Each structure stands twice: as structure tokens, then as C-alpha cells.
Amino acid sequence: MSHVGGGSVTNKTPYSLARIPLRWMVRECFKANTGIMFNTDALRTIGLDPATLYPIVLPRPAPRLDASTTFIEKATKHGLIKRAVAHWKRKANATPTMTITTNDPSVIDEELEDLKDALSPIYDQLQLKQSWWLLEILPLHLRYQKGNNRWVSTFKSNMASPRFIPKQHSNGVKVHRTVQFRMQAQPAPGHKKRYTPKAKLAVEPTWID
């Protein structure tokens, strides 16, 4: 199961968290030989090189970029004017943290795309649009499966609780490696703590690509 989040950005925003699970799902479609046809130009816009997907899905290379020396971007409030001002401020004060060059400008470096997307801001609607808290406070019928395969039903408020991950000690937990990139990166300006996932991880995850 994949949870696509972080897509609350304008269409012209080049990097965002939502591109990571999107690329992963597209690659899984090719791995499964689903027969779904994709526009090659559209694949490039989300940071995928079609040559790595067809006719054979090539294995992902090891991450060769160090996220520990880079900073997570800070989220900005919604609103066209505020977004535009924040964009031009970032552009004027931008100091590149890395430079990667290739002989062919059309070559897509998916490892670099992963890193830039992983360090993009989280647009938490519970912080940006606090009226969403009404749905978190409102009691709802919840049903989930415990580690012993028993289904539990309850009626309570969600209160922005993290996702429950069962059977971690017996089955382990697979997490995309971009989460590890974000955990290693320096906190955004104005933040003291590094990023930690909200989901409760009882074991060291298996980092996948």
C-alpha cells in the first residue's frame, strides 16, 4: 500500500514529496507488466528516465548523495501572494548545496530527483488549515487489524494519530529510502529537531527503493 502525500503545491513547483510515491508506483506498474501505457515526456517531468523502465526495469543504483549536509525546506503558508514571495526569496538567496553535471543534459538523475523531493516541505493541512481539526476531533468508527490478526473496532476521535503498523517484530517494516534521506538532513531554518516519521517504528526499517 502506498500513501501519496505532500502534493499541496502549484503545478509549476518542480519538486515535491508527492513525486516520490508516484515514481515508485509507476515503476511497480512496469515491474508487474501491467501493460499500462505511459507518455514518455510525462515520465520525464516526474523525474523518471523511460530507458530505465522499458523494455526492462533496471535496478536502482545505490544512493550516492549525502543528505546530512543539506537542509529540509520550510513550508510556507498557502496563498498566491505568499507563495510567490517565498519562491522569489528562495531563488534570490539560493545557495546550491551540490553540483552534478552530465555530458548529456537530457539525462535524468533519479537519485538526485529523490533527494530534492525528499527535502521538500511537508504541507500539513492540520497546521495550514486548522479547520480540518474538526474531522480529527469528530468521533468516527475505526477498524484495524492487530498483530495477532484479530480485527478491532472502536469508536473514537482520531486526533491526528499516526498510522498503526502491525507485526513489525515478526515481519519487519519496509520504508522507502527517501524517508531516511529526510531523517538524515538538517532541520529547516527555524526548526531545532530533525525529521522523525509520525508512524511508530518499533524496529529498524528495511530501506527500499
C-alpha positions, 0 to 999 in steps of 0.5 A: 500500500502506498500513501501519496502525500505532500502534493499541496503545491502549484503545478509549476513547483518542480519538486515535491514529496508527492513525486516520490510515491508516484515514481515508485508506483509507476515503476511497480506498474512496469515491474508487474507488466501491467501493460499500462501505457505511459507518455514518455515526456510525462515520465520525464517531468516526474523525474523518471528516465523511460530507458530505465523502465522499458523494455526492462526495469533496471535496478536502482543504483545505490544512493550516492548523495549525502543528505546530512549536509543539506537542509529540509525546506520550510513550508510556507503558508498557502496563498498566491501572494505568499507563495510567490514571495517565498519562491522569489526569496528562495531563488534570490538567496539560493545557495546550491548545496551540490553540483552534478553535471552530465555530458548529456543534459537530457539525462535524468538523475533519479537519485538526485530527483529523490533527494530534492523531493525528499527535502521538500516541505511537508504541507500539513493541512492540520497546521495550514488549515486548522479547520480540518481539526474538526474531522480529527476531533469528530468521533468516527468508527475505526477498524484495524487489524492487530498483530495477532490478526484479530480485527478491532473496532472502536469508536473514537476521535482520531486526533491526528494519530499516526498510522498503526503498523502491525507485526513489525517484530515478526515481519519487519517494516519496509520504508522507502529510502527517501524517508531516511534521506529526510531523517538524515538532513538538517532541520529547516531554518527555524526548526531545532529537531530533525525529521522523525516519521509520525508512524511508530517504528518499533524496529529498524526499517528495511530501506527500499527503493 
